[in-house]
Amino acid sequence: MTLLVQKFGGTSVGSIERIQAVASRVAESRRAGNQVVVVVSAMSGVTNKLVEMANAIQARPDNREMDVLLSTGEQTTIALLSMALLALGCPARSYTGSQVRILTDDAHSNARILDIDQDKVRQDLDSGKVVVIAGFQGVTADGDISTLGRGGSDTTAVAMAAALHADECQIFTDVDGVYTTDPRVVENARRLDSVTFEEMLEMSSLGAKVLQIRSVEFASKYNVPLRVLSSFEDGPGTFIGSEDETMMEMPLISGIAFTRDEAKLSILGVPDIPGMAHRVFGPISEAGIEVDVILQNIGNDQTNDITFTVQRKDTAKASEILEVLAKEIKAEAVQVDDKVAKVSLVGVGMRSHAGIASRMFEALAKESINIQLITTSEIKISIVIEEKYLELAVRALHDAFELGNADANAKQ
């Protein structure tokens, strides 16, 4: 008997009619002979309304009390979905995170899962029930409700699949799989049959919004097979697994990820002496600012120019830190550009194929797009460009690597 963990997001359970449609899909899976565990999010819009109410009462809501409040969204969904299943004659039982005992640390609002007690779930599955579990939440050792951060229902689903040794964890969402790039930007973007954990991790971290990155990390660590499917139409979706599980011949490039949420900062004329990089990035780190791409240029006058990117929301804070530092170390100037974007090619085929960077640069040169920064890893190349050229760059690269044609993109 196949054991499936199925996760449905807020859009998938956004109304009574959609909850009933999910119940029909789940009941069908059970009738096909599968054991089914369902993990659900709060109905779309509910979490935002709860946050608004909290902010209306307290300027900076207490994290513990926010966890108590926000967990009610998923609790509503599990009860309604279980009722819908029972109405279809499908035995079901709902559980909150604390009832299953999804044990977490005590980092309220961003907790991490430590352990899962699977006994109750196993007993219900063995008795023929569908088990419906609230995503996004758990319980601390002291019995306090905890939450895993926005998007944490994906992590709950993958963690349950790992604990139960499920055959597959199916993530149902409002898209029918993982695409070569955003179809809203490139009309002939193609749904991928399969991608590796590594590729999905890179795409998630680089701007692809299909899966939450923590869930992909969890799946990769415990080798949980994932599949992204549509809640609203039938189809094979996209399978995500190890290289051995995906395909024999890896594509040259699997996809193009991008993000507009970038800002570039430079501190010019930094004295070329040991420890200066720490003087720059130490305060940035202490301020809780994540740094992405870093470039250091060495000049001929015993000074360096240090350039890096941050999320756009952190621009003002990072700029203030650099201005103070520039005066302390007598740097020449601080420059800020919050109109940049990052575009990334991702593909495990890069490991065994030369010339990808050259092909990328040629495609961008034909469109007169200037590259400001470059960073690479074993399976990705990322560039920073002017934001106004973002969509043109994505379309040009998608065409250059023929990502709309599965056969043309096969590894040579």
C-alpha positions, 0 to 999 in steps of 0.5 A, a space after each residue: 500500500 502506497 503512503 502519500 503525504 499531500 499538502 494543500 496551500 491557502 489558495 487550494 482551500 480558499 473557500 468552502 467549495 475548494 475545501 470540498 474539491 480537495 476532499 474529493 481529490 483526497 477521497 479518490 486517492 484513498 479509494 485508489 488504495 493509498 494511505 493518505 496524510 493531508 497537511 493544509 494551510 490556513 484559507 487564503 487571506 486568513 493569516 493576513 487578517 489575523 496579522 492585521 488584527 494583532 497589529 491593531 492591538 499591539 505595535 510589536 505583537 508578542 511572538 508567543 501570542 502571535 503563534 497562538 493567534 496565527 495557528 488558529 487559521 490552520 486549525 479552522 481548515 483541518 476541521 472543515 476538511 475533515 468534515 468534508 471528508 466525513 460527508 463523503 463517507 471517507 473516515 478522517 481525523 484532524 490534528 493540530 501540530 501539538 496533538 501530533 506532537 510536532 516538537 520544535 525549538 522555542 524560536 517563536 514565529 520561526 521555529 525549527 522541527 526537532 522531532 515528530 511523534 508518529 504513533 497516533 498518525 500510524 494508528 489512524 492510517 492502519 485503521 483506514 482513516 485519512 489523517 488531516 494535519 495543521 501545517 505551519 505549527 508545532 509545540 515546544 518542550 514546554 507545551 507552547 504553540 510554535 509556528 515555523 514561519 510563513 510558508 511553513 506548511 510545506 516544511 510540515 508536509 515534508 517533515 511528516 513524509 520523512 518521519 513516516 517514510 512516505 512514498 511521495 510528498 505531493 505539494 498541491 498548489 495553484 500551478 501545475 509544476 515547476 517551469 523553466 521560468 515564470 510563464 508570465 514573463 516568457 510565454 513558451 516557458 515549459 513545465 519540467 518533468 523532473 528536477 534535482 533537489 540541488 536545482 530546486 534548492 538553487 531556484 527556490 533561493 534565487 527567486 522561484 516561489 513554487 516551494 519554500 526553500 526550507 522544505 526543499 532542504 528538508 526533502 534533500 536531507 532526508 531524501 523525500 521524493 517530492 511532486 508539485 501538482 495543481 489543485 485545479 487540474 489533473 496532470 503529472 506535475 514535476 517530480 523533485 528528487 535525487 539525480 539518480 531518481 530524475 533522469 539519465 541525461 541531465 539537461 544543460 540548463 533546467 531553468 532561469 530564476 530571477 528576483 527584482 528584490 535587489 539593491 547594490 551598494 559600493 564602498 569606494 577607496 577602502 584601504 587595502 589592509 588586512 581586516 577591512 572586509 570584516 570591518 565592512 561586513 561585520 556590522 552588516 551581519 550584526 544588523 541582520 542583513 543578508 548579503 548575496 553577491 560580493 565583488 572586490 576590485 583592487 586598485 593601483 593606489 593601495 585601495 579597494 572598492 567593495 560592492 555587494 547586494 542585499 534585499 531591497 528592503 535592507 537598502 537604507 539600513 545597509 547604506 547608513 552602516 556604510 556611511 558611518 564606516 566610510 568616515 571611520 576608515 576614510 573611504 572615498 564614497 558610498 554608492 547605492 543603486 536600488 534599481 538592479 535585478 538578479 538573473 540566474 541560470 540553473 542546471 546540473 548539466 553545468 558540471 559536465 558542459 563547457 561554454 555556458 557562460 560564454 553562451 550566456 554573455 553572447 545572448 545578453 550582448 546581442 540585447 546590449 544588456 550590461 552585466 554589473 556583477 557575476 557569481 557562480 557555483 557548480 550548477 548556477 551562474 547569477 548576474 546582476 543587471 539594471 532592473 529595466 532589462 530584467 524581462 528582456 534578459 530572461 526572454 533572451 536567455 530562455 531563447 538562447 538555451 532553447 528552454 522551450 524545447 525539451 529535446 534541444 536543451 538535452 545535454 550534448 
